[in-house]
Amino acid sequence: MKKKILTGLALVCLSSASLADPDEHGCGWGNLVFEGKSGLAPYVLASITNGTASNAMFGMTSGTNGCQTHHPLPYGGKSWFAAADFADSIIEDIAKGEGEALDALAVMIGIADEDRAYFNQLTHDNFNTIAPSSEVTGDQVMLAIDKLLTNDGRLAKYVVS
């Protein structure tokens, strides 16, 4: 019973921490308490403090607690595309001009059914631009596809600015 309570408490703290990430602009009491500190421990503790006190949301809406909403949000991690190791499957399908991974990418981008064959052909025809080497990263693949779509009269409508 005690183990279940501790496990539940840990899950609550971790889920709360994920909602209130301390960012480089400083926001919430956790950032105030751990100001100037670096490393995993201070970030986790600041995040838990912000999440359990629910003060970051209050700070964002009221302009207090050091919360600034006029800065662009930073992101220093991997994109979902790179993290999911999806790039290899996409590259293989682009080389073939079809496949499940390429279809999934088209769906994710929002390409309508009537434009999918054209999308597949366009990416296939531009394979060397999208994947110029075997060392290409997932983020580079997505940037190349985004640029390709932006410059295409038919598919530019699917690019989110």
Secondary structure, DSSP 4 states (H G I P E B T S, - for coil): -HHHHHHHHHHHHHHHHHHS---TT--SHHHHHTTT--SHHHHHHHHHHHHHHTHHHHHHHHT-TT---SSPPP--S--HHHHTT-HHHHHHHHHHT--HHHHHHHHHHT--HHHHHHHHHHHHHTHHHH-SSTT--HHHHHHHHHHHHHT-TTTGGG---
